[in-house]
Amino acid sequence: MPANLTPQFIKARERSHKATTPEEKLAALEDMLATIPKHKGTTKMVGDIRKQIGKLRDVSLRAKKGRGGGTGYDHVAKEGAGQAVLVGAPNSGKSSLVAALTNARPEVADYPFSTLVPVPGMMRFEDVPVQLVDLPPLSAEYTEPWVYSLIRAADVALIVLGLDEIDLLEGRLEEILLWIEERRIELVVDRLSSEEGADHVIQVPARIVLTKADLVRDAGTVLAGLPFPGVAVSTLSGEGLDGFARMTFDALKVIRIYTKLPSKKPDLKEPYTLPAGSTALDAVRIVHGEFAERLKYVRIWGSGRFDGQQVPSDYRLADGDIVEIHVA
């Protein structure tokens, strides 16, 4: 059944698309709901509009409650091996990616600004969870300040660009990098320091994600010309999703450590994660703080010259090492 949309509804929808603040978008959506013809052909559209209005009203309510101390969105507790935030322009495919790889259910729509609040979800890479956070889109008109606060605090920033706009891709990337740089955030391939510099600039590792790879033949050529390592993915075909998980885990610069009791088989189900470069003593501390004071020696399987090798406490561990702790 045709929708037979009224001129008033179409004008309200255009205002919604051009809205630069939650308040403007809410007003436009309410006008859309008031002017849309109500019949079987518009049932889904009415439901979508009502869902968006509900989310925006919730955002407005939380903002009012938190006024004077922020909206409460400027912090997402980190979980798993690390936190990666997805950064991009409207309709770049961030929400579809999070929905495909995690247990989260962000709003996935073909209109801009459907993501209004941070949406965290847990992605599995082999045997470890990695936290992905879908952020509201960055825009030249307006972006909530707390979005940049979340980028500053992240372990990795994933810049998401859609290959459906391949002619605009480099320009969009330049805009995103400029907006982030203006907020004293330096996106880098490898972070030299996690501390804020004297000029209040913080370094955040970054990677590129090209979505909608099913629309182009050779996304690798596009990636080769970009300033950060990246991967091309398609949530429709599944192309590149495994590579995305691997790239994100590698960018976190962490290692997985497994443990075993003397004369027992190792526990290979739930690894500990530590920063790359961690020592045997660091592993002991994360397993049990008191063990460090009573430590006699450590044996490792994996990166040693031979399995079960006894190593000093300052021995640097590698990803996948198995640690056996002996205490007094």
Secondary structure, DSSP 8 states (H G I E B T S, - for coil): ------HHHHHHHHHHHH--SHHHHHHHHHHHHHHS--SGGGHHHHHHHHHHHHHHHHHHHHHHHTTTS--S-S-----BT-EEEEEESTTSSHHHHHHHHSS------SSTT---S-EEEEEEETTEEEEEEE-----SS---HHHHHHHHH-SEEEEEEEGGGGGGHHHHHHHHHHHHHHTTEEEESS-S-SS--TTS-EEEEEEEEEE-GGG-S-HHHHHHTSSS-EEE--TTT-TTHHHHHHHHHHHHTEEEEEEE-TTS--EEEEEEEEETT-BHHHHHHHH-GGGGTTEEEEEEESSSSSTTEEE-TT-B--TT-EEEEEE-
